[in-house]
Amino acid sequence: MGTPKESVVHGSTARPQDLPSVDQLLRLAGPVALLATHGHTLVVKEARALLDALRAQALAGTLETVAVQHEALGNALAARVQARLAPRMRAVLNLTGTVIHTNLGRALLADAALQRLLAVMTSPNNLEYDLATGSRGDRDSLVEELLCTITGAEAATVVNNNAAAVLLTIAALAREREVIVSRGELVEIGGAFRMPDVMASAGARMVEVGTTNRTHPQDYERAINANTALVMKVHTSNYAVRGFTAAVDEATLAGIAHARGVPLATDLGSGSLVDLAHYGLPREPLPQEMLAAGCDVVTFSGDKLLGGPQAGLIVGSREAVGRIRKFPMKRALRMSKLPLAALEATLSLYLRPERLAQDLPTLRLLTRPAEAIREMAEALLPAVQAAVSPRFTVQVVPLLGQIGSGSLPVERLPSAGLALAPAGTSKKGLGTALDALATALRGLPLPVIGRIAEDRLLLDLRCLEDSGPFVAQLPLLKERLS
Ligand SMILES: *Cc1c(COP(=O)(O)O)cnc(C)c1O
């Protein structure tokens, strides 16, 4: 088997018969090296796909002769193999101004959590093994004590995410019975999680009380009957009811529910474990406050303000958490060892609150002073201007970001960044120019995600702690824009 001869081609477009067979293609020098690196399965599959695509072009009369030359074919095959192996889930730069961005993976893991993952995922571990007794252990016990220490709860358990925590809590405590909830708290959060549907999925009958804007203690008192299994409070994490409003706080509601022998559960959604007001940030209710107010169960997310992996945390009384933990659905919703290890490491950071604003990326980003962000924007301005001129002009601008992920929906975070505006474009061409710029930014090896507002593309630099990787891509951006 010799190396196939370079095809003799006629004219500027190639014909199907100018293409090599799969076997011939794989005998070329480049493909031989690809086979040695990646093996037969992947390379042959991509070679077939490449030749099919080229044949279709040839039949359509659109295949250039240069494309069938040996080196070009080898390069095209290498590119296909590389593209097939390239990860679909990739790192991006979040310059949207929303710190906990649900579409961009929410909280960033702390170094401590990453180190822990490396340390315990590449070897066997004691996930369900009690090292003291040598007998079977319980995976929840790995984080229960930490959660109880931090929140003051009697007991705690964890599941896959907070949606699962809410579903499980309602199912375990109120299946085939009634759950009372205020009409002002029937939230829908992204991804089709709607409180009425969750109640139905959990097999509970939802009893709505009050109105959209006002719910009073008597509304709950009147609704509780022998069939009531649970009173539920839901934190309105992604909207605010403003104006003529009234809601019953947890302490009052706990008194009402407990006097009638009914437990109270609160879904906090985000559930920050530290008082954000200490850091000059808008305040979110804490799970520890909800427990102190008398809630029997509090549920919250692991990857929102807590700053850890995806997880649903359930803290509360020994009695209620015990019933939740024993409910059969718990087994289907349990956490896997990967996020569990990251969660334990993240929770440990809360034992050293003085260091939290450095150690926990979410809090570090949220507490970055607007002034430091503006200085970074000033420093980046000349390089960014050079990359996008003459098509766009760049300015340093004050911006308002947000915490995100259903936390504190109406509060804004003073921030700063760069505003890129199309230069000398008619009003009509603005949208097209901005879309082209946004597409070019997203197309970079480390995609840059900004936001378009008021005829400008805004890059909020709050989440850009290290500008190096961003600056390194500017020459490529310039090339692609010209
Ligand atoms: C975010 C949120 C949830 C769901 O939490 P996940 O961890 O995303 O499953 C449930 N309830 C409220 C109020 C929320 O804000």
The ligand as an SDF file (V2000), in Angstrom:
LIG
                    3D

 15 15  0  0  0  0  0  0  0  0999 V2000
  -33.6840   29.2540   43.3520 C   0  0  0  0  0  0  0  0  0  0  0  0
  -34.9070   28.9110   44.1200 C   0  0  0  0  0  0  0  0  0  0  0  0
  -35.3560   27.5750   44.2080 C   0  0  0  0  0  0  0  0  0  0  0  0
  -34.6770   26.4570   43.4840 C   0  0  0  0  0  0  0  0  0  0  0  0
  -33.3630   26.2540   43.8850 O   0  0  0  0  0  0  0  0  0  0  0  0
  -32.3710   25.3830   42.9710 P   0  0  0  0  0  0  0  0  0  0  0  0
  -31.1910   25.1810   43.8370 O   0  0  0  0  0  0  0  0  0  0  0  0
  -32.1440   26.1850   41.7550 O   0  0  0  0  0  0  0  0  0  0  0  0
  -33.0650   24.1040   42.6510 O   0  0  0  0  0  0  0  0  0  0  0  0
  -36.4800   27.3150   44.9360 C   0  0  0  0  0  0  0  0  0  0  0  0
  -37.1480   28.3010   45.5660 N   0  0  0  0  0  0  0  0  0  0  0  0
  -36.7530   29.5940   45.4950 C   0  0  0  0  0  0  0  0  0  0  0  0
  -37.5560   30.6200   46.2270 C   0  0  0  0  0  0  0  0  0  0  0  0
  -35.6150   29.9380   44.7770 C   0  0  0  0  0  0  0  0  0  0  0  0
  -35.2240   31.2110   44.6990 O   0  0  0  0  0  0  0  0  0  0  0  0
  1  2  1  0
  2  3  1  0
  2 14  2  0
  3  4  1  0
  3 10  2  0
  4  5  1  0
  5  6  1  0
  6  7  2  0
  6  8  1  0
  6  9  1  0
 10 11  1  0
 11 12  2  0
 12 13  1  0
 12 14  1  0
 14 15  1  0
M  END
$$$$
